[in-house]
Amino acid sequence: MTAAQPAPTAGYLLLVEDNPGDARLTQALLGDLPAAGLPPLRWVQTAAAAVTLLQQEPGCAAVLLDLGLPDSTGLESLQAVTREHHHLPVIVLTGNDSAPMGLDAVGSGAQDFLVKGHFDAAALVRSIVFATQRKRGELALVERSLRDDLTGLPRRTLLLDRLQAACRQARRSGETSVLLFVDLDGFKQINDAHGHDAGDAVLRATAQRLVAGVRSSDSVARLGGDEFALLLPSAASLDAAERVADKLLASLAAPIPYNGELLQVGASIGMTLVDADAESPETLLRRADAAMYGAKRAGKGRVQRC
Ligand SMILES: Nc1nc2c(ncn2[C@@H]2O[C@H](COP(=O)(O)OP(=O)(O)OP(=O)(O)O)[C@@H](O)[C@H]2O)c(=O)[nH]1
């Protein structure tokens, strides 16, 4: 291993292995290559102990997982460990030299598959390094697919996830959030009069203004076209959120410089409360959307509650 390779160095490696002899062997192999600079190894013997350790100590860099554990076997062990920790690279270690099983494990989320007794220290370190890189690549792809190319904002799917979390929080602790649905007024006219690139510039400026107008803990998403949504977690009331929405309307109405011209749009905003009675995220979005249409019908450039 050379220093140029992107080995994980922080946190710890987790070995989940019920057989003490196999565990000692893996520890010895990693101990043979201190120059690889890998983080220290932690060892547990059951899937349940692995899940507990991962919850209590979040710094895990990669998991070395034996599939035949006392409390779970086969792919169940893999699912038990990755269910709440899909960001972790996992290398399956097994005594069963079966290609279909290896393919199943990799198809179910493991990054590599090593047969016990058939690898040396260098191969193990190499597997950890490559599994880590593969996982980083996977996560980067997922992250990119959840973001809108034009504005860089999260897309609808990510917003729905965050709305779901806000609903759970409201049910658990009674803490409310507010969902805002923003639709630009007069946007089609920008495309028609100045071209699609000008429209794109307006959408990018809108995204920047929305992000600048709320706290970093709030979420801003592009739902599509000229529609955006904001989730203000822990917003105490619709009154408080309306003050935020009014400021957003003012900032969105300010002219946008583009190729020596000034472009201007407005916006209509619908709001709805996310409280303990909130139904599904989709229903909340529909309600905020309906409130936004109410604002359009009432003359545009305003905020309406649902
Ligand atoms: N430039 C650009 N235009 C887009 C994009 N996505 C959707 N559009 C256009 O956005 C426009 C949205 O239409 P409308 O919502 O009716 O536009 P509007 O003039 O704001 O209408 P009101 O909401 O009634 O004020 C359509 O002309 C779409 O073609 C995009 O990514 N870039």
The ligand as an SDF file (V2000), in Angstrom:
LIG
                    3D

 32 34  0  0  0  0  0  0  0  0999 V2000
  -35.7340   28.2690  -18.4810 N   0  0  0  0  0  0  0  0  0  0  0  0
  -36.3730   27.2410  -17.9510 C   0  0  0  0  0  0  0  0  0  0  0  0
  -37.7270   27.1900  -18.0440 N   0  0  0  0  0  0  0  0  0  0  0  0
  -38.3600   26.1620  -17.4810 C   0  0  0  0  0  0  0  0  0  0  0  0
  -37.6730   25.1200  -16.8040 C   0  0  0  0  0  0  0  0  0  0  0  0
  -38.5960   24.2400  -16.3480 N   0  0  0  0  0  0  0  0  0  0  0  0
  -39.8080   24.6980  -16.7150 C   0  0  0  0  0  0  0  0  0  0  0  0
  -39.6830   25.8640  -17.3980 N   0  0  0  0  0  0  0  0  0  0  0  0
  -40.7320   26.6960  -17.9500 C   0  0  0  0  0  0  0  0  0  0  0  0
  -41.3780   27.3400  -16.8580 O   0  0  0  0  0  0  0  0  0  0  0  0
  -42.6630   27.8010  -17.2860 C   0  0  0  0  0  0  0  0  0  0  0  0
  -43.6040   27.6140  -16.1560 C   0  0  0  0  0  0  0  0  0  0  0  0
  -44.8630   27.9870  -16.5610 O   0  0  0  0  0  0  0  0  0  0  0  0
  -45.8620   28.8120  -15.6400 P   0  0  0  0  0  0  0  0  0  0  0  0
  -45.7840   28.2990  -14.2370 O   0  0  0  0  0  0  0  0  0  0  0  0
  -47.1830   28.8310  -16.3290 O   0  0  0  0  0  0  0  0  0  0  0  0
  -45.2050   30.2370  -15.6750 O   0  0  0  0  0  0  0  0  0  0  0  0
  -45.6870   31.5740  -15.0280 P   0  0  0  0  0  0  0  0  0  0  0  0
  -45.5790   32.6080  -16.0940 O   0  0  0  0  0  0  0  0  0  0  0  0
  -44.8660   31.8010  -13.8110 O   0  0  0  0  0  0  0  0  0  0  0  0
  -47.2030   31.3630  -14.6760 O   0  0  0  0  0  0  0  0  0  0  0  0
  -47.9220   31.8000  -13.3180 P   0  0  0  0  0  0  0  0  0  0  0  0
  -47.4670   30.8270  -12.2860 O   0  0  0  0  0  0  0  0  0  0  0  0
  -49.3960   31.6890  -13.6010 O   0  0  0  0  0  0  0  0  0  0  0  0
  -47.4980   33.2030  -13.0190 O   0  0  0  0  0  0  0  0  0  0  0  0
  -42.9920   27.0140  -18.5570 C   0  0  0  0  0  0  0  0  0  0  0  0
  -42.9170   27.8940  -19.6350 O   0  0  0  0  0  0  0  0  0  0  0  0
  -41.8520   25.9730  -18.6630 C   0  0  0  0  0  0  0  0  0  0  0  0
  -41.4990   25.7060  -20.0010 O   0  0  0  0  0  0  0  0  0  0  0  0
  -36.2500   25.2120  -16.7390 C   0  0  0  0  0  0  0  0  0  0  0  0
  -35.5550   24.3530  -16.1530 O   0  0  0  0  0  0  0  0  0  0  0  0
  -35.6510   26.2960  -17.3280 N   0  0  0  0  0  0  0  0  0  0  0  0
  1  2  1  0
  2  3  2  0
  2 32  1  0
  3  4  1  0
  4  5  2  0
  4  8  1  0
  5  6  1  0
  5 30  1  0
  6  7  2  0
  7  8  1  0
  8  9  1  0
  9 10  1  0
  9 28  1  0
 10 11  1  0
 11 12  1  0
 11 26  1  0
 12 13  1  0
 13 14  1  0
 14 15  2  0
 14 16  1  0
 14 17  1  0
 17 18  1  0
 18 19  2  0
 18 20  1  0
 18 21  1  0
 21 22  1  0
 22 23  2  0
 22 24  1  0
 22 25  1  0
 26 27  1  0
 26 28  1  0
 28 29  1  0
 30 31  2  0
 30 32  1  0
M  END
$$$$
